[in-house]
Amino acid sequence: MIDKYMNAYLDRRMKYLVEEWQIATKNDVADFSSRLNALTAEAAKLATSGKNAEAKLSGLEARAKKLEALKK
């Protein structure tokens, strides 16, 4: 009898127990590898983009200095 009561209780409260105890479910980890790969690829793109932006900024700063020198 206690087993049936506990099973029924756990069935009713499972969603809240998972949230409260921060338990990972099969759905949470099912596509973990693909999500990790996507994030890794995106991070690489952002790093490359940042380097490109830095190079462009350096070029613009150099051009601005040349223009300032011509202006004087």
N, C-alpha and C positions, 0 to 999 in steps of 0.2 A: 504494500500500500504506500509506504513512504517513497519507494522507487517511482511509482506512477506520479505521485505528487511532485517529486523533484524534477522528473522529466517534463511534466506539464509546466512547472514554474520556469525551468530553463528555456523551454520552447517559447514561452511568452516573453521572456526577458532577454533573449539572446542578442537581439539588435542593440539593446542598451548596454549589455555586458561587453560586447565587442567595442562599442564606442568608449565606454568608461575605462576599460582596461587597455584600450588602444591596441587591440589584437588585429593582426593582419588576416585578411580572409583570402581564399583562393582567388577571388576576383582582383584583389589588391595586388597580388604578386604574379598573376597569370602572364601579364605582358610587361613585367618589370625589365627584362632584358631589352626589349624593343624600345621602351621609354627611355632607358638609360642610354642606349645607342643614339636615339634621337637628340637627347640633351647634350651628349658628347659632341655630336656633329654640329649642333647649333652653337655650342661654346667655341668650337674651332672656327666657325664662320665669323663669330663676333670678334674673336682675337685677330683674325686676318683683317676684318673690316676696321678694327681699331688701329692696326698698324698702317693700313692704307690711309686712313684719315689723318694719322700723325704725320705721315710723309707729305700729304697734300698741304697740311697746315704749315709744315716747315718750308715748303716751297712758296706758299703764300707770304709767309713772314719774310723770306729772303727777297721776294719781289717788292714787298712793301718797303723794306729798307733801301733797296735800290731807288725806288721812286722818291723816298724821302731825301736821299742824297742828291738826286737830280733837282729836286725842288729847291734846295738851298743854294 
